[in-house]
Amino acid sequence: MEENWVSGSFPVEENWVSGSFIRFFPFPDGSGRKLGVRFFPFPMAVEENWVSGSFPFPMAVEENWVSGSFHTVAIQTGADPSKASIKFYWGEADDGTPAAFVPDRNDERHWFGNGVRVGNRLLLFLNRVRNSDGGLGFESAGWTAWMVDNPDSEPSAWQMRELKTPENSLGVLVGFAAVLQLGGHVYAFGSEDPVKSHPIYAARWTAEQVVSGRLLAPEWWAGHRLGWVADASRAPRWPLFENGQSELSIHWEQATQRFLGVNTQGFGAADVVIRAAPALTGPWSAPRMLYRPTEYYRPNAMIYAAKAHQQLAGGDLLLTYASNSFRFSEMISDHSIYFPRFVRLMRCP
C-alpha cells in the first residue's frame, strides 16, 4: 500500500496566496465547482505595520495576531488545482470593514475545521480559539458547528446558523481533524487537546440528525468490546489510533478496499505519513512515511495540516499540506513560506 505510491509537487494557480485550506466539497450540479475553506489570507507587501496589497484586502498586525479576516471561503471551479480558478468570500463588520467569514464572538475566533454535505445542508465544524501567552500564541476553547441551509448559493448569500453542541470532558476538537459520511451516519474525528500524542477519537450522528441540526446526542467509539456508546454513557471513549494530528484526512479508497489516513508526523520539520485500516474503527496500521516536503530542510520550518483530497483531479490522489515559519517576521517578509502546497501521488504499477 504505502510503499506503492510515487509523489511530486506541482504549481497551482497563483491566486492561492498564503495560508492553509481545509477541505473541498463538490457541488452536486455537475459544474465541477468545489468549496474550500482556508485560513489567514495575507496579501503581498508590508507597509508601516500593515500587510497590504491586492489580495484580498489589507490587514493589520497587532500583538502577534492578524486583525481582520482570519479565514475566508472560496469556490474553486475545476477539479485540477493546477488549472482551476478560485474566488474568495469573507465577512463584513458593522462598519463595512472586512471580517472573518464566521464572526468572532467576544474574545474567541472561530477557525474552520472540516465539514460535510448531507442532502441540501452543509455542516461545518470549527475550533473556538483565543489568545494565550504561551506556545504559538493561541489555545483552543472547544468546538462548535454551523449549518448552511442553502449551500448551492453564493457564499455571500448563505443562510447560516450556529448549532447547539455538547461538551466533552476529554477536550476533543470534534470535526476539526476530519469528517466522513458513510452509510447512514456522519463521523466526526478530533484529537484530544492539548495531549501531544494527538489520540484521534470518533463521534457520529445519523444523517437525519445532521440534516435537522440535532448534534447534542452523538455516539462515541468506545473500543471493540463496547462499540458505539451514547454521549450520556460513562463508558470511557477509545481512540481509533494514537499519533495523529489536529488536522488530517480519512477516506475510503476503492482500489485497495481500505480506509486511508493521511497526516503530518512531527512538530516543525514534519513528514507526511499514511496509515490504513480494513474498517473505519480499525485496526489501523502504524504510520509510514509517504512524502518529505522540500520545506523540511528550511530553517524554522513549520509543516502541518497534511490531507488527502479525493475530490481533486490531476493524479491518482492529491495531497495538500501547509508550510509556515516559527519566525513571524520571516512569514510576513517572505511570501513563499506561508502557502498551501499540492502534491500529486501516482500509484506504481
N, C-alpha and C positions, 0 to 999 in steps of 0.2 A: 504494500500500500504506500506508506510514506516515502520509501526509497524509490518509487517508480514515477516520481514527478521530476521534471526539469523546469527551471524557472528563469525569468528575466524581467527586468523592469522596463517600462516604456513611458514615453511622454504623454501628457494629456493636454487637452485644450487649455490655453493659457489663463482663462478666467478662473480656474481653480487656484486661487491665491490664498495661501496661508490657512492654517487651521486643520482640523481633523473632522471628517464626517463620519456618520454613524451607520446608516443603513439605507438601502434603496428599496422602494415599494413600487412594483409595477402597477400601472393603471389598467383597468380591465377593458378599455375602449379600443385596444389594438393599435394605439398610436405610437407605441414604443417609448412613451414617456415614463420616467422614473422620478419618484420623490426621494430627495435626500435631505438629511439634516446635518448641520455642521456647527463647529464652534469657532469663535474668535476670528472674524474676517478682517484681518489687518490690511489696510491699503499700503501705499507704495513708499512713502518717504516720511522722515521725522523732521518736523519743523517746530522749534520752540516748545518742546514737550508735547506737541500734538502729532499724532500719527495721521497723516493726511494723504490725499491722492484721489485718484479717480474711481477707486473700487473699494467698497461701495459707498462709503461716507466717512467723514473724519471722526476720530475717537481720541479721547484724552487718556493719558497715563497718569494715574493718581494712586499713590501708596501701594504700588505693585499690582493694582487692579487696572483693568481697562474699562473705563466707563463708557456707557453707550450700549450697543447691542452685543451681548455675549454670544448669541447664536442666531443663525438665520435658517430659513427653509429654502430649499432650491428645487426647481423642476429641471431635470435633465431630459432632453429629447434625444433619443438614440441609445442603444444598449452598449455600444462600444465607446468607452471613455476617450479613446484617442481620436474619435471623430465626432463625438456628441457635442451639442450645445447645452448651455445651462443658464438659468435665470434665477436670481435670488430675491427673496422676500424677507422683510423684517418688520418689527412692530413700530409703533409711533407713540411717543409720550404725549401728555396733555398739551404741552407747549409746542408740539409739532416736530420735536427733535427725534432722531432715530432711537429706537429702544429694542430690547430683546423681543423676539417673536412671542414667546410665552412670558408674560410680565413678571418682574421681580415682585417679591412680597416681603415688605419690611426689610430685614437685613438678609434675606435669603434670595439667592439667584437659582433659577431652575435650569439645569443642564440636561439636554436631551440624552436619553439612553437609547432604547430600541422601541420598536412598535410593531404592530401587526394590522393588516387589513382583514377584517372579518365582515363579509357581506358588504353592506353600504356604510360601514363605520370604519374609522381609523383610530386605533388606540395607541397612545404614545406614553411611554414611561419616562420619568425624569428623576434626576437626583437633585435634592434640595441642598444647596451649597451655601456656606457662609465663610466669611473671613476667619483666619486663625493666625496666631503669632508664630507657629512652628511649621515644620515641614515645607510644603510648597506654597504656603500662604492661604490655604483653604481647607475646609473639612466638611464632611457630609452631615446633614441634619436629618436624613431619612429620605424616603422616596414618595413620589406622588404620581398620579396618572391623569392625563387629559384625553377627552374624547372629541374627535372631529366628526360632526354629524353629516357633513357634505364634502367628503374628501375629493370628489371629482371636480369641484370648483377651483378657481384660482385660490392659492393660499391666502391672498389678501382679502378674500370673501369668506373664508372659513368661519363656520359657527362652532366655537369651541367651548367646552365646559370642563372644569376640574371635577374629578370624581372623588367620592369618599373611599379611603383606603385604610386597611387595618394596620395597626402597629405590629412589630415583631421584635421579640426580646433579643434575637440574635443580631439585630442590626443589619440584616440582609438588604442590599440595594436591589429590590425586586425589579426585574426587567431591564436593569441597566447593563447587564452583561450580554444577554441575548434573549430573543423571543421567537417562538416557533409555534405555528398551528399544525396540529397533527390529529387527524380524525375529528372527533367531536370536541376536542379540548384545545385550549391555548396554554402553552407552557412558557413561564417567565423565569429566567435564570438570573441569579445575582450572587455576588461574593459577599462574604461576611466582613463587614467594615468595622474596625481597621485591622483585622487579622492579616499579617503579612504573607501567610501561605495561601491566601485567597481561595479558601474552600468554596466550591460552587454548589449552591442549593437550588432547588426547583420548586416552584409553586405552580398551580394550574387552576383554571376555571373552565366550565363548559363554554362552548361557543355562544350559547344562548345567554349566559350570564354576561359575557363580554359585550355582546351587541346591546344589551339593555343597560350596560354601565354598572352592573352589580359586582363589585370587587371585594366586598367586605368579608366574604366567606370562602377564601381559597382552600384548596387542599395542598398539603406539603408532602414531599417524598421523605419517608422515614426509614428507608432501607428495605432490603428484600424480604425480611421477615414480616414487617408490618405493612409495607406498601405505601399507599397514599392515605394520609390521615387528615381529618378536619382541622381547620385553623384553631378550633377550640380545644383540640386534644392536647393532653400533657405529654404525649409521647415525644421523645427527642427527635428533632429533624436530622436527617442524614445527608451529608454532601454527596453529590454524584462523583466528584473527584476533587483532589487537592491540587495545589499549584496551578490554579487558573489565573485569571486576571479580572480586574473590574470591568474590562471590555473585551469581548471575544465573540466568536460565532459558533453556532452549532447547526448543522444541516444534514439532511438525508441525501446520500449520494447513490443514485440509481445504479451506476456502473459497478460498484462493489457491494451494494446491498448493505451498507453500513452507515452509521452516523459518524460524521467527522467534526472534530472541534479544532479550531484554529485560534491561537493567541500568541502574544509575545511571552518570552521567558527571560526574566531578569529585570533589573531596575537600572535605567540609564542606557548603556550599550546593551541592547537586547536582541535575541534571535527570534524568528518566527518559527513556532513549533506546531505540530499536528498530532492528534490522537484519534482513536477510533473505538467504536463500540457496536455490537450487534443490535443493541436496544438502547433507547434513549436513557434508561436508568442504569445502563452498564451491563457487564463490567467494562470500564474504559481502560484502554491501553495506556502505558506510560507515554509521555510526550516525546516525540522525536523531532530533531531539527529539520526544518523544511527550507528555510531561506535565511541567509545572513545579509541584512541591509548594508548598503555601502556606507551609510552614516554611522555604522557600528564603530568605525575606526576614527571618527571625528572627535576631537577634544570636547568634553562637556556634553556628549551626545545623550539625548533622551529619546528612546524609541518605544512606542506603546500603541495600543488600540488596534492590533492586527485582527483582521476579519476576512473571511471568505464571502464572496458575493455571487451566488448562483444566478442572480437576475441580470448580471452583466455579461457581455459578449467580448470576444477578442482572444479567447484561449479556452482550454478545457475547463479552467477555473481561474477566476481573478481574485487576487488578494489586495487588500489595502492596509496601510499602516500609517501612523503619524510620526513625524520627527520634530524634535524641538531641541532647545539647549537649556542647561541649568543656569546659564548666564542670561539674564533678561536683556541686557544691553546687546548681546550678540543676536538674539532673536529679533530684536527691533531693527538693528542696523543691517543684518544680512537676510534678505528676503528669500534666499534659497533654503533656509533652515526649516521654518515652520510651514510645512507644506504637505498636503496629502500625497502619498506615494502609491502607485499602482504596480502590481506585479502580475505577470502573466504566467500561469502554470500550464504545461503541456504534459499529457500522460505519455510515458515511454511505451513503445510497442512491446 
